[in-house]
Amino acid sequence: MSKHSEALDKLRALSDEELHAHLVAQRRKLFEIRLQQATGQVENTSQIRLIRREIARAMTVELEAQRTQ
């Protein structure tokens, strides 16, 4: 199994509330890293890309859950 499908399986196993909390936490993390980037404190700029992808995965799973209800 690939890392991508493992990440999706983990997200699909979460309840709706846990998934929403995960999404909020990832958005907060992205906000904090963007602030650090603006002040020149970020060393690993690839984190932004990884977090954006994680947010997209979580949103996709959230939409899937809404459509199946």
C-alpha positions as CSV (number, residue, x, y, z in Angstrom):
1,M,0.0,0.0,0.0
2,S,1.3,3.5,-0.8
3,K,1.7,6.3,1.7
4,H,-1.2,8.1,0.0
5,S,-3.7,5.3,0.5
6,E,-2.5,4.7,4.0
7,A,-3.1,8.4,4.9
8,L,-6.6,8.2,3.3
9,D,-7.4,5.1,5.3
10,K,-6.4,6.8,8.5
11,L,-8.6,9.7,7.8
12,R,-11.5,7.5,6.8
13,A,-11.3,5.7,10.1
14,L,-11.8,9.0,12.0
15,S,-15.3,10.0,13.2
16,D,-16.8,13.2,11.8
17,E,-15.8,15.2,14.9
18,E,-12.3,13.9,14.9
19,L,-11.9,14.6,11.2
20,H,-13.1,18.1,11.6
21,A,-10.7,18.7,14.5
22,H,-7.9,17.3,12.4
23,L,-8.8,19.7,9.6
24,V,-8.9,22.6,12.0
25,A,-5.5,21.7,13.5
26,Q,-3.9,21.4,10.0
27,R,-5.2,24.7,9.0
28,R,-3.9,26.3,12.2
29,K,-0.5,24.7,11.5
30,L,-0.5,26.0,8.0
31,F,-1.3,29.5,9.3
32,E,1.6,29.3,11.8
33,I,4.1,28.2,9.2
34,R,3.0,31.0,6.9
35,L,3.6,33.5,9.6
36,Q,7.0,32.0,10.3
37,Q,7.8,32.1,6.6
38,A,6.8,35.8,6.5
39,T,9.3,36.6,9.3
40,G,12.0,34.4,7.7
41,Q,12.0,31.7,10.4
42,V,11.1,28.7,8.3
43,E,13.9,26.4,7.4
44,N,11.9,23.7,5.7
45,T,9.6,25.3,3.2
46,S,8.4,21.9,1.9
47,Q,6.3,21.7,5.1
48,I,3.8,24.1,3.5
49,R,3.2,21.8,0.6
50,L,2.8,18.7,2.8
51,I,0.3,20.4,5.0
52,R,-1.7,21.8,2.1
53,R,-1.9,18.2,0.7
54,E,-3.0,16.9,4.1
55,I,-5.7,19.5,4.3
56,A,-6.9,18.5,0.8
57,R,-7.1,14.9,1.8
58,A,-9.1,15.7,4.9
59,M,-11.5,17.8,2.9
60,T,-11.9,15.1,0.4
61,V,-12.7,12.5,3.0
62,E,-15.1,15.0,4.7
63,L,-17.0,15.5,1.4
64,E,-17.1,11.7,0.9
65,A,-18.7,11.3,4.3
66,Q,-21.3,14.0,3.6
67,R,-22.3,12.5,0.3
68,T,-22.8,9.0,1.8
69,Q,-25.2,10.3,4.5
